[in-house]
Amino acid sequence: MKRTALLTLVFLLVSGTPLLAAALTADDIVAKANQASYYAGNDGKADVTMTITAADGGVREREFTILRLNDGPENQKFYVYFKAPADVRKMAFLVWKNVGKDDDRWLWLPALNLKKRIAPGDKRTSFVGSDFFYEDVSGRGLDEDSHQLIEETADSYQIRNEPKDSDSVEFSYYLVWIDKTNFLPRKAEYYDRQGKLYRTVEALKVETVDGIPTVIESKASDLNASTSTLNSFSNISYNNGLQARIFSERFLRRPPREVTR
């Protein structure tokens, strides 16, 4: 028995047959990418400069701070507070990410003294006039799409994602390239119902912050409108000890010191 086992081991080593665990499935890869993108640490904080470029080359900038708190194994809460320019200053955006059901989203518009509830069907609309969508802030539910591994290279996985409810979104499918080292998505391409590429989202720069690979520059482009939005992240930190009370409707009107100081 020992001799047979030894010969089997030698054969496997010589033939190159892997002895490690089975290769990752498409669902495994997407789950790891979701974890790397949205769940690093217990919480996160960052300042963001958003640069919106119009088709004619005109540029607008927005500055905001974003807070994120992991709320259990999968649910999360996000708080976004705008600091500049004057037309969006003190505007706030709150998300309660509820895995398995619709997220709760609110937008506070100080100029109108209005708290607006964002309907689930609006999650794939422009985030405050940019080329990013509301859904890009908190992420798309893993169970909303079917996933297929299209190609694997030395550096990345290419995943094709098709919506299970095609009537709820504007795309027919999207492709994502996921880094094999850190599982951060590096590029996403969205295709319309005619199979035409119309939107891209890219992670342009990645750095390690507090030991965690982190996107510090991302870009969304609307190829039909010839517009783009660049997000540059700074003052990034994890595990800040953020309190759950911050992520409540009461702080839409009165921002917490974590975003104002």
Backbone hydrogen bonds in HBPLUS format (Angstrom, degrees):
<---DONOR---> <-ACCEPTOR-->    atom                        ^
c    i                          cat <-CA-CA->   ^        H-A-AA   ^      H-
h    n   atom  resd res      DA  || num        DHA   H-A  angle D-A-AA Bond
n    s   type  num  typ     dist DA aas  dist angle  dist       angle   num
A0005-ALA N   A0001-MET O   2.95 MM   4  6.18 160.3  1.99 150.8 155.8     1
A0006-LEU N   A0002-LYS O   2.93 MM   4  6.13 155.0  1.99 146.5 153.5     2
A0007-LEU N   A0003-ARG O   2.93 MM   4  6.16 161.8  1.97 151.4 155.9     3
A0008-THR N   A0004-THR O   2.95 MM   4  6.13 153.1  2.03 145.0 152.7     4
A0009-LEU N   A0005-ALA O   2.99 MM   4  6.23 153.0  2.06 144.4 151.3     5
A0010-VAL N   A0006-LEU O   2.97 MM   4  6.24 162.1  2.00 152.3 156.8     6
A0011-PHE N   A0007-LEU O   2.92 MM   4  6.13 158.9  1.97 147.4 153.1     7
A0012-LEU N   A0008-THR O   3.00 MM   4  6.25 158.5  2.05 147.7 153.0     8
A0013-LEU N   A0009-LEU O   3.01 MM   4  6.25 158.1  2.06 152.3 158.0     9
A0014-VAL N   A0010-VAL O   2.96 MM   4  6.13 163.1  1.99 153.0 157.6    10
A0015-SER N   A0011-PHE O   2.84 MM   4  5.91 160.0  1.88 150.4 156.4    11
A0016-GLY N   A0012-LEU O   3.08 MM   4  5.97 125.1  2.39 133.4 144.9    12
A0029-ILE N   A0025-THR O   3.01 MM   4  6.31 160.5  2.05 153.3 157.7    13
A0030-VAL N   A0026-ALA O   2.99 MM   4  6.21 165.5  2.01 154.3 157.8    14
A0031-ALA N   A0027-ASP O   2.98 MM   4  6.08 155.8  2.04 144.4 151.3    15
A0032-LYS N   A0028-ASP O   2.99 MM   4  6.25 156.0  2.05 148.6 154.9    16
A0033-ALA N   A0029-ILE O   2.91 MM   4  6.16 152.5  1.99 147.1 155.4    17
A0034-ASN N   A0030-VAL O   2.89 MM   4  6.09 155.9  1.95 148.3 154.5    18
A0035-GLN N   A0031-ALA O   3.01 MM   4  6.22 153.9  2.07 143.2 150.3    19
A0036-ALA N   A0032-LYS O   2.95 MM   4  6.18 161.2  1.98 148.4 153.1    20
A0037-SER N   A0033-ALA O   2.95 MM   4  6.05 150.9  2.04 146.1 153.8    21
A0038-TYR N   A0034-ASN O   3.03 MM   4  5.98 159.3  2.07 148.4 152.8    22
A0039-TYR N   A0035-GLN O   2.99 MM   4  4.96 151.4  2.07 132.3 138.1    23
A0070-ASN N   A0042-ASN O   3.04 MM  28  5.63 170.8  2.05 159.0 158.8    24
A0239-ASN N   A0043-ASP O   3.13 MM 196  5.06 150.2  2.22 129.0 128.0    25
A0044-GLY N   A0068-ARG O   2.89 MM  24  5.07 150.2  1.98 139.9 143.8    26
A0068-ARG N   A0044-GLY O   2.90 MM  24  5.07 146.0  2.02 154.1 151.4    27
A0045-LYS N   A0237-SER O   2.93 MM 192  5.38 145.9  2.05 157.2 159.9    28
A0237-SER N   A0045-LYS O   2.96 MM 192  5.38 151.9  2.04 152.7 156.0    29
A0046-ALA N   A0066-ILE O   3.10 MM  20  5.53 145.3  2.23 149.6 158.0    30
A0066-ILE N   A0046-ALA O   2.91 MM  20  5.53 165.7  1.93 164.5 169.1    31
A0047-ASP N   A0234-SER O   2.91 MM 187  5.20 172.8  1.91 158.5 157.8    32
A0234-SER N   A0047-ASP O   2.86 MM 187  5.20 155.9  1.92 149.8 154.7    33
A0048-VAL N   A0064-PHE O   2.72 MM  16  5.33 162.7  1.75 173.0 173.8    34
A0064-PHE N   A0048-VAL O   2.98 MM  16  5.33 160.8  2.02 150.2 156.4    35
A0049-THR N   A0232-SER O   2.93 MM 183  5.20 160.3  1.97 147.7 154.1    36
A0232-SER N   A0049-THR O   2.96 MM 183  5.20 160.7  2.00 143.1 149.4    37
A0050-MET N   A0062-ARG O   2.70 MM  12  4.95 172.1  1.71 160.4 162.0    38
A0062-ARG N   A0050-MET O   2.78 MM  12  4.95 149.6  1.87 142.6 151.6    39
A0051-THR N   A0230-LEU O   2.81 MM 179  5.05 164.8  1.84 149.2 154.3    40
A0230-LEU N   A0051-THR O   2.84 MM 179  5.05 160.8  1.88 141.8 146.8    41
A0052-ILE N   A0060-ARG O   2.76 MM   8  5.14 163.5  1.78 160.0 163.6    42
A0060-ARG N   A0052-ILE O   2.92 MM   8  5.14 155.5  1.98 145.5 153.7    43
A0053-THR N   A0228-SER O   2.80 MM 175  5.33 172.2  1.81 163.5 166.1    44
A0228-SER N   A0053-THR O   3.13 MM 175  5.33 156.8  2.18 145.0 151.0    45
A0054-ALA N   A0058-GLY O   2.78 MM   4  5.15 166.8  1.79 157.1 161.0    46
A0057-GLY N   A0054-ALA O   3.01 MM   3  5.22 161.7  2.04 111.6 115.6    47
A0063-GLU N   A0084-ALA O   2.81 MM  21  5.04 161.6  1.84 139.4 139.1    48
A0083-LYS N   A0063-GLU O   2.72 MM  20  5.48 174.0  1.73 153.5 155.7    49
A0084-ALA N   A0063-GLU O   3.35 MM  21  5.04 150.4  2.44 136.5 134.6    50
A0065-THR N   A0081-TYR O   2.89 MM  16  5.34 154.5  1.95 146.9 152.6    51
A0081-TYR N   A0065-THR O   2.89 MM  16  5.34 163.7  1.92 155.8 161.0    52
A0067-LEU N   A0079-TYR O   2.77 MM  12  5.08 161.3  1.81 152.6 159.1    53
A0079-TYR N   A0067-LEU O   2.95 MM  12  5.08 156.9  2.00 139.9 143.2    54
A0069-LEU N   A0077-LYS O   2.84 MM   8  5.22 159.4  1.89 154.9 160.3    55
A0077-LYS N   A0069-LEU O   2.90 MM   8  5.22 148.4  2.00 146.6 156.4    56
A0071-ASP N   A0075-ASN O   2.73 MM   4  5.01 155.8  1.79 135.8 137.7    57
A0076-GLN N   A0097-LYS O   3.25 MM  21  4.99 151.8  2.33 125.3 133.5    58
A0097-LYS N   A0076-GLN O   2.75 MM  21  4.99 150.9  1.83 145.3 153.0    59
A0078-PHE N   A0095-VAL O   2.87 MM  17  4.96 158.7  1.91 141.2 147.2    60
A0095-VAL N   A0078-PHE O   2.93 MM  17  4.96 162.7  1.96 142.7 144.2    61
A0080-VAL N   A0093-PHE O   2.77 MM  13  4.92 159.1  1.81 152.1 157.1    62
A0093-PHE N   A0080-VAL O   2.82 MM  13  4.92 152.6  1.89 143.1 150.3    63
A0082-PHE N   A0091-MET O   2.90 MM   9  5.30 176.9  1.90 166.3 166.8    64
A0090-LYS N   A0082-PHE O   2.89 MM   8  5.39 156.3  1.95 147.9 144.1    65
A0088-VAL N   A0085-PRO O   3.19 MM   3  5.86 155.9  2.25 117.6 124.1    66
A0089-ARG N   A0085-PRO O   2.99 MM   4  5.89 119.8  2.36 146.5 163.0    67
A0091-MET N   A0088-VAL O   2.95 MM   3  5.45 154.0  2.02 139.3 139.6    68
A0092-ALA N   A0108-TRP O   3.27 MM  16  5.03 154.3  2.34 127.7 135.2    69
A0108-TRP N   A0092-ALA O   2.74 MM  16  5.03 170.6  1.75 154.6 157.3    70
A0094-LEU N   A0106-TRP O   2.91 MM  12  5.16 165.4  1.93 147.4 151.9    71
A0106-TRP N   A0094-LEU O   2.88 MM  12  5.16 158.0  1.93 148.6 154.3    72
A0096-TRP N   A0104-ASP O   2.75 MM   8  4.98 163.2  1.78 152.6 156.3    73
A0104-ASP N   A0096-TRP O   2.96 MM   8  4.98 163.1  1.99 146.6 148.9    74
A0101-LYS N   A0098-ASN O   3.15 MM   3  5.70 163.1  2.18 136.1 136.9    75
A0118-ILE N   A0105-ARG O   2.92 MM  13  5.28 163.8  1.95 134.3 139.3    76
A0107-LEU N   A0116-LYS O   2.77 MM   9  5.05 154.7  1.83 148.8 157.1    77
A0116-LYS N   A0107-LEU O   2.73 MM   9  5.05 179.3  1.73 159.1 159.2    78
A0109-LEU N   A0114-LEU O   2.81 MM   5  5.19 176.9  1.81 164.3 165.2    79
A0112-LEU N   A0109-LEU O   3.15 MM   3  5.65 141.0  2.31 111.5 121.2    80
A0113-ASN N   A0109-LEU O   2.99 MM   4  5.92 110.3  2.49 137.4 155.1    81
A0114-LEU N   A0109-LEU O   3.10 MM   5  5.19 168.7  2.11 140.2 141.8    82
A0113-ASN N   A0110-PRO O   3.08 MM   3  4.61 147.6  2.19  92.1 102.1    83
A0122-ASP N   A0119-ALA O   2.84 MM   3  5.38 162.3  1.87 120.2 126.4    84
A0123-LYS N   A0120-PRO O   3.35 MM   3  5.74 167.8  2.37 115.1 116.0    85
A0125-THR N   A0122-ASP O   3.12 MM   3  5.43 124.6  2.44 127.8 121.2    86
A0135-GLU N   A0123-LYS O   2.77 MM  12  5.07 140.5  1.93 164.6 151.5    87
A0134-TYR N   A0125-THR O   3.19 MM   9  6.32 144.8  2.32 164.7 174.7    88
A0127-PHE N   A0132-PHE O   2.77 MM   5  5.61 161.0  1.80 154.7 149.3    89
A0130-SER N   A0127-PHE O   3.01 MM   3  5.49 153.3  2.08 117.7 125.8    90
A0136-ASP N   A0133-PHE O   2.93 MM   3  5.16 137.1  2.11 103.1 115.3    91
A0137-VAL N   A0134-TYR O   3.14 MM   3  5.65 146.0  2.26 110.2 118.7    92
A0139-GLY N   A0135-GLU O   2.75 MM   4  5.46 140.5  1.91 150.6 162.4    93
A0144-GLU N   A0141-GLY O   3.14 MM   3  5.42 164.4  2.16 111.5 115.4    94
A0164-LYS N   A0144-GLU O   2.94 MM  20  5.83 169.8  1.95 149.0 147.6    95
A0146-SER N   A0162-GLU O   2.81 MM  16  5.30 158.4  1.85 151.1 155.2    96
A0162-GLU N   A0146-SER O   2.98 MM  16  5.30 158.8  2.03 148.7 155.2    97
A0148-GLN N   A0160-ARG O   2.87 MM  12  5.11 145.5  1.99 147.0 156.5    98
A0160-ARG N   A0148-GLN O   2.78 MM  12  5.11 167.0  1.80 154.8 157.3    99
A0150-ILE N   A0158-GLN O   2.79 MM   8  5.48 157.0  1.84 156.1 162.8   100
A0151-GLU N   A0158-GLN O   3.44 MM   7  5.07 159.0  2.49 127.4 131.4   101
A0158-GLN N   A0151-GLU O   2.77 MM   7  5.07 156.7  1.82 165.2 162.9   102
A0153-THR N   A0156-SER O   2.92 MM   3  5.36 169.7  1.93 163.3 166.4   103
A0180-LYS N   A0155-ASP O   2.87 MM  25  5.51 170.5  1.88 145.8 142.8   104
A0157-TYR N   A0178-ILE O   2.90 MM  21  5.12 152.1  1.97 141.0 149.8   105
A0178-ILE N   A0157-TYR O   2.82 MM  21  5.12 161.8  1.85 150.7 156.6   106
A0159-ILE N   A0176-VAL O   2.84 MM  17  5.20 166.0  1.86 153.3 157.3   107
A0176-VAL N   A0159-ILE O   2.89 MM  17  5.20 154.3  1.95 146.7 155.1   108
A0161-ASN N   A0174-TYR O   2.86 MM  13  5.34 157.7  1.91 156.2 163.7   109
A0174-TYR N   A0161-ASN O   2.98 MM  13  5.34 151.7  2.06 144.9 154.0   110
A0168-SER N   A0165-ASP O   3.10 MM   3  5.73 162.8  2.13 118.6 123.9   111
A0172-SER N   A0191-TYR O   2.85 MM  19  5.95 167.1  1.86 156.3 160.6   112
A0191-TYR N   A0173-TYR O   3.01 MM  18  5.69 167.8  2.03 174.6 171.7   113
A0175-LEU N   A0189-GLU O   2.85 MM  14  5.16 148.9  1.95 146.8 154.1   114
A0189-GLU N   A0175-LEU O   2.82 MM  14  5.16 154.7  1.88 146.7 155.2   115
A0177-TRP N   A0187-LYS O   2.87 MM  10  5.32 161.0  1.91 155.3 161.1   116
A0186-ARG N   A0177-TRP O   2.73 MM   9  5.65 165.2  1.75 163.9 169.1   117
A0179-ASP N   A0184-LEU O   3.01 MM   5  5.46 172.5  2.02 146.3 144.0   118
A0183-PHE N   A0179-ASP O   2.80 MM   4  4.77 134.1  2.01 131.8 142.3   119
A0203-ALA N   A0186-ARG O   2.99 MM  17  4.91 168.5  2.01 127.7 129.5   120
A0188-ALA N   A0201-VAL O   2.77 MM  13  5.14 142.8  1.91 150.8 160.9   121
A0201-VAL N   A0188-ALA O   2.99 MM  13  5.14 151.0  2.08 141.3 147.1   122
A0190-TYR N   A0199-ARG O   2.83 MM   9  5.11 168.7  1.85 158.1 157.9   123
A0198-TYR N   A0190-TYR O   3.00 MM   8  6.07 164.9  2.02 161.8 165.4   124
A0192-ASP N   A0196-LYS O   2.88 MM   4  5.39 159.6  1.92 144.9 146.1   125
A0195-GLY N   A0192-ASP O   2.91 MM   3  5.23 160.6  1.95 114.6 118.7   126
A0223-LEU N   A0198-TYR O   2.88 MM  25  4.99 145.5  2.00 133.5 140.2   127
A0200-THR N   A0221-SER O   3.10 MM  21  5.28 155.7  2.16 142.0 149.0   128
A0221-SER N   A0200-THR O   2.86 MM  21  5.28 160.8  1.89 152.6 156.3   129
A0202-GLU N   A0219-LYS O   2.76 MM  17  5.19 159.4  1.80 151.6 158.9   130
A0219-LYS N   A0202-GLU O   2.85 MM  17  5.19 154.7  1.92 146.7 154.2   131
A0204-LEU N   A0217-GLU O   2.78 MM  13  5.38 134.2  1.99 138.0 151.3   132
A0205-LYS N   A0217-GLU O   3.29 MM  12  5.04 157.6  2.35 134.6 134.2   133
A0216-ILE N   A0205-LYS O   2.93 MM  11  5.59 159.6  1.97 138.4 145.2   134
A0207-GLU N   A0214-THR O   2.88 MM   7  5.37 157.6  1.93 157.3 157.0   135
A0214-THR N   A0207-GLU O   2.67 MM   7  5.37 156.8  1.72 152.6 160.5   136
A0209-VAL N   A0212-ILE O   2.87 MM   3  5.11 167.6  1.88 139.4 136.7   137
A0212-ILE N   A0209-VAL O   2.83 MM   3  5.11 159.2  1.87 112.7 119.9   138
A0233-PHE N   A0216-ILE O   2.91 MM  17  4.81 170.5  1.92 133.7 136.9   139
A0218-SER N   A0231-ASN O   2.95 MM  13  5.22 156.0  2.01 145.6 153.5   140
A0231-ASN N   A0218-SER O   2.79 MM  13  5.22 168.8  1.80 157.5 161.5   141
A0220-ALA N   A0229-THR O   2.93 MM   9  5.29 156.4  1.98 150.2 157.3   142
A0229-THR N   A0220-ALA O   2.81 MM   9  5.29 151.4  1.89 155.2 163.5   143
A0222-ASP N   A0227-THR O   2.94 MM   5  5.34 159.6  1.98 142.2 149.0   144
A0226-SER N   A0222-ASP O   2.85 MM   4  5.74 122.6  2.19 141.6 157.5   145
A0227-THR N   A0222-ASP O   3.27 MM   5  5.34 149.2  2.37 141.8 146.8   146
A0246-ILE N   A0243-GLN O   3.21 MM   3  5.93 157.2  2.26 117.9 123.2   147
A0247-PHE N   A0244-ALA O   3.04 MM   3  5.66 142.0  2.18 116.7 125.2   148
A0251-PHE N   A0248-SER O   3.09 MM   3  5.79 147.5  2.20 116.8 124.4   149
A0252-LEU N   A0249-GLU O   3.01 MM   3  5.34 164.1  2.04 112.4 116.8   150
A0259-VAL N   A0256-PRO O   3.18 MM   3  6.03 168.0  2.19 121.5 124.6   151
A0260-THR N   A0257-ARG O   3.25 MM   3  4.92 135.7  2.45  91.2 103.4   152
A0261-ARG N   A0257-ARG O   3.08 MM   4  5.59 160.3  2.12 146.9 146.2   153
